[in-house]
Amino acid sequence: MTDIAKISNIAIGDVAKFQNVAIGSLSKIMNLDISLALTWTTKNTISTSRQGHTQHGTGSASLIVAGYSGSATLTSSEEFDGTNWSGGGALSFSEGSGGTVGFGTQGSAVNAGGFGSGDETGRTEEYNGTSWSSGNTMSTPIYGAAGWGTLSAGACVGGTKYGPTQRDFQTTQEYDGTNWSNGNNCSTGTSQSATFGTQTAAVKATGASGGSSATDTTVCEEYDGTNWSSGGSIGAGRRYAAGFGSLTKGYCAGGETGGTSQINTETYNGTSWSGDTNLPAAVQLAAQGMGGDTSANGFLAGGVNASGSIVNTMYSAS
């Protein structure tokens, strides 16, 4: 009864003050983002140190594919079950040391594009959780594109073609599990961008732009499945970063700026970017062409550290 009495004895003036709270203020309160900062956890190491590989899935059901060990181009895949890494199926493509694009999950993934036989390639391979098989070729052969989505509803954007000059493409390509088709171009051509989201609600952030004299742009664009529109600029321009999350709660972590591996993470809320929890250590090329996860449970495995060494570390986000 005491609590009821306290409520009953609220002054009329106090009630009036509450009733007269501006609608705008209530809206701000209701839309307040009270989510906690990202947490990075160091997990068990991958079996083969590598850089320039594609990543797929989540921090508890992960897949990494191809890349470069420092002495050899890799075709191998590795899978993570939340505790340990084990060997997966090998790609047929034997020149995937970097520049391929990936998306999908641990048991249903795509690896495509890259540079082979002296030119960009449009080859596509699909993974069923055990082995890789050939798919239909890309609409535009490309190197260094950034991908997102699933095997049956995936996409990639940007990338580079060499000869006669280096060009950062604006091309968007969509994959339906069987065929590739071209979508509308983005506004700023980039390669090695961070991307995340779904085929119809995605974000492309930062990356290298400017051809042979490329710089790390802070441009961010959003894709609705048909058209690209401008998003809020990211705080730190970089390339070779990992992207994961959704259009309204996405992340960009690690990467390289001016040849230096980065440690910082930024968060996107659908409008603007803000700083989030740093990685345990600076790393780049740990998720080249990463499809990413649409939740906060992304990861970075392998890559190049601040000393320039290719590493076998894994960092998982939650």
Secondary structure, 3 states (H helix, E strand, C coil): CHHHHHHHCCCHHHHHHHHCCCHHHHHHHHCCCCCCCCCEEEECCCCCCCECCEEEECCCCEEEECCECCCCECCCEEEECCCCEEECCCCCCCCCCCCCEEEEECCEEEEECCEECCEECCCEEEECCCCEEEECCCCCCCECCEEEECCCCEEEECCEECCCCCEECCCEEEECCCCEEEECCCCCCCECCEEEEECCEEEEECCEECHHHCEECCCEEEECCCCEEECCCCCCCCECCEEEEECCEEEEECCEECCEECCCEEEECCCCEEEECCCCCCEECCCCCCCCCCCCCCEEECCEECCCCECCCEEEEC
